[in-house]
Amino acid sequence: MAARPDPHQAPHQARWLNAEEGRAWRAFCGVFLRLDAALDAQLRQDAGMRHFEYGVMSGLSQAPGRSMRMSDLAAVADGSLPRLSQVISRMEARGWARRTPDPTDRRSTLAVLTDAGNEQLVAAAPAHVEEVRRLIFDPLTKAQVEQLTRICERISPGLAEELRRPGSTPQPDDR
């Protein structure tokens, strides 16, 4: 992966997007922003939870013992540790999760999906999956789904690497 220019050095010539790239970028941004908002609205209406909470609960539900270190869960849920901590606090207040010291490393904290949280996730899943299918997969052909998979798999490693760079930690937001 190419190194990102140092913002403290003299300005360099930008590699501007051509017309086709600009169109693709605007389309991608529109889908990305609208999809998150649409899925968030669906989950709020149908299940009383945010899209990020659903992702956290889904990650925990798939972990052994429905528990995971907070730092690992933040990575799985694509969120910062402060954001995850706020979400887990809200989930604890609802009885959907609890925190406990990691018995293998007392410096770490485990997030645990409770039975009530798992029941909430199981109840929310059918409508959520149907909305994902309706918004993303129904408009696409089988070949386009395969292309989408390849494109995302091609882009994702570079993004993951970028987020591991010092100073690249995403900032918490209010979602």
C-alpha positions as CSV (number, residue, x, y, z in Angstrom):
1,M,0.0,0.0,0.0
2,A,1.3,3.4,-0.9
3,A,2.3,5.7,2.0
4,R,0.0,8.6,2.6
5,P,1.6,12.0,2.0
6,D,2.7,13.8,5.2
7,P,0.2,16.7,5.7
8,H,3.1,18.8,7.3
9,Q,5.2,18.8,4.1
10,A,4.8,21.2,1.2
11,P,1.6,20.7,-0.8
12,H,1.8,18.2,-3.6
13,Q,-0.1,17.9,-6.8
14,A,-3.4,16.3,-6.2
15,R,-4.4,13.2,-8.2
16,W,-7.9,14.5,-9.1
17,L,-10.6,12.1,-9.9
18,N,-11.6,11.8,-13.5
19,A,-15.3,12.0,-14.5
20,E,-15.9,8.3,-14.2
21,E,-14.1,8.1,-10.8
22,G,-16.0,11.1,-9.6
23,R,-19.3,9.6,-10.6
24,A,-18.4,6.3,-8.8
25,W,-17.2,8.1,-5.7
26,R,-20.5,10.2,-5.4
27,A,-22.6,7.0,-6.0
28,F,-20.6,5.1,-3.4
29,C,-20.9,7.9,-0.8
30,G,-24.6,8.2,-1.4
31,V,-25.2,4.5,-0.9
32,F,-22.9,4.4,2.1
33,L,-24.6,7.3,3.9
34,R,-28.2,6.4,2.9
35,L,-27.8,2.7,3.7
36,D,-26.6,3.3,7.3
37,A,-29.4,5.8,7.8
38,A,-32.0,3.4,6.3
39,L,-30.9,0.4,8.4
40,D,-30.7,2.6,11.5
41,A,-34.2,3.8,11.0
42,Q,-35.5,0.3,10.4
43,L,-33.9,-1.1,13.5
44,R,-35.1,1.9,15.6
45,Q,-38.6,1.5,14.5
46,D,-38.9,-2.3,14.6
47,A,-36.5,-3.2,17.5
48,G,-35.8,0.0,19.5
49,M,-32.1,-0.3,18.8
50,R,-29.5,1.5,16.6
51,H,-27.7,-0.2,13.7
52,F,-24.4,-0.1,15.6
53,E,-26.0,-1.8,18.6
54,Y,-27.3,-4.5,16.3
55,G,-23.7,-5.0,15.0
56,V,-22.3,-5.2,18.6
57,M,-25.0,-7.7,19.6
58,S,-24.5,-9.7,16.5
59,G,-20.7,-9.9,17.1
60,L,-21.3,-11.0,20.7
61,S,-23.9,-13.6,19.7
62,Q,-21.3,-15.3,17.5
63,A,-18.5,-15.3,20.1
64,P,-17.9,-18.3,22.4
65,G,-20.0,-17.8,25.5
66,R,-21.5,-14.7,23.8
67,S,-18.6,-12.7,25.3
68,M,-15.6,-10.9,23.9
69,R,-13.0,-8.5,25.1
70,M,-14.1,-4.9,24.7
71,S,-11.1,-4.1,22.5
72,D,-11.8,-7.0,20.2
73,L,-15.5,-6.2,20.0
74,A,-14.7,-2.6,19.0
75,A,-12.7,-4.0,16.1
76,V,-15.5,-6.5,15.1
77,A,-18.1,-3.7,15.3
78,D,-15.9,-1.2,13.5
79,G,-16.1,1.3,16.3
80,S,-13.9,3.1,18.7
81,L,-13.5,1.8,22.3
82,P,-15.1,5.0,23.7
83,R,-18.1,4.6,21.4
84,L,-18.4,0.9,22.2
85,S,-18.2,1.7,26.0
86,Q,-21.2,4.1,25.6
87,V,-23.2,1.6,23.7
88,I,-22.5,-1.2,26.2
89,S,-23.6,1.2,29.0
90,R,-26.9,1.7,27.2
91,M,-27.3,-2.0,26.6
92,E,-26.5,-2.7,30.2
93,A,-29.3,-0.3,31.3
94,R,-31.7,-2.3,29.1
95,G,-30.5,-5.7,30.4
96,W,-29.0,-6.7,27.0
97,A,-25.4,-6.8,28.0
98,R,-23.1,-6.8,31.0
99,R,-19.4,-6.2,31.6
100,T,-17.2,-8.5,33.6
101,P,-13.4,-8.7,34.2
102,D,-11.6,-11.1,31.8
103,P,-10.6,-14.1,34.0
104,T,-7.5,-14.6,31.8
105,D,-6.3,-11.0,32.0
106,R,-7.7,-8.8,34.8
107,R,-6.6,-5.7,32.8
108,S,-9.2,-6.4,30.2
109,T,-13.0,-6.2,30.4
110,L,-15.4,-8.6,28.7
111,A,-18.7,-7.6,27.2
112,V,-21.3,-10.3,27.5
113,L,-24.6,-10.6,25.6
114,T,-27.2,-11.5,28.1
115,D,-30.1,-13.9,27.5
116,A,-32.4,-10.9,27.2
117,G,-30.0,-9.3,24.7
118,N,-29.8,-12.4,22.6
119,E,-33.6,-12.7,22.6
120,Q,-33.8,-9.1,21.4
121,L,-31.3,-9.8,18.7
122,V,-33.1,-12.9,17.5
123,A,-36.4,-11.0,17.4
124,A,-34.8,-8.1,15.4
125,A,-32.9,-10.3,12.9
126,P,-35.7,-11.3,10.5
127,A,-36.9,-7.8,9.7
128,H,-33.4,-6.5,9.6
129,V,-32.2,-9.2,7.2
130,E,-35.3,-8.6,5.0
131,E,-34.5,-4.9,4.9
132,V,-30.8,-5.6,3.9
133,R,-32.1,-8.0,1.2
134,R,-34.6,-5.4,-0.1
135,L,-32.2,-2.5,-0.1
136,I,-29.0,-4.3,-1.4
137,F,-29.5,-7.7,-2.9
138,D,-32.9,-7.5,-4.5
139,P,-31.9,-4.8,-7.0
140,L,-28.7,-6.7,-8.0
141,T,-28.1,-9.7,-10.3
142,K,-26.1,-12.6,-9.1
143,A,-23.1,-11.4,-11.1
144,Q,-23.4,-7.9,-9.5
145,V,-23.5,-9.5,-6.0
146,E,-20.3,-11.3,-6.9
147,Q,-18.7,-8.0,-8.2
148,L,-19.8,-6.2,-5.0
149,T,-18.2,-8.9,-2.9
150,R,-14.9,-8.7,-4.9
151,I,-14.9,-4.9,-4.8
152,C,-15.4,-4.8,-1.0
153,E,-12.9,-7.5,-0.4
154,R,-10.4,-5.6,-2.5
155,I,-10.9,-2.3,-0.7
156,S,-11.3,-3.5,2.9
157,P,-7.7,-4.6,3.6
158,G,-6.4,-1.2,2.8
159,L,-8.9,0.5,5.0
160,A,-8.1,-1.9,7.9
161,E,-4.4,-1.1,7.4
162,E,-5.1,2.6,7.4
163,L,-7.1,2.4,10.7
164,R,-4.1,0.6,12.3
165,R,-1.9,3.6,11.6
166,P,-1.0,5.8,14.6
167,G,-3.4,8.7,14.8
168,S,-6.0,7.0,12.6
169,T,-8.4,5.9,15.3
170,P,-12.0,6.8,14.4
171,Q,-13.5,9.4,16.7
172,P,-16.6,8.4,18.7
173,D,-19.9,9.8,17.6
174,D,-23.3,9.9,19.0
175,R,-24.8,7.0,17.0
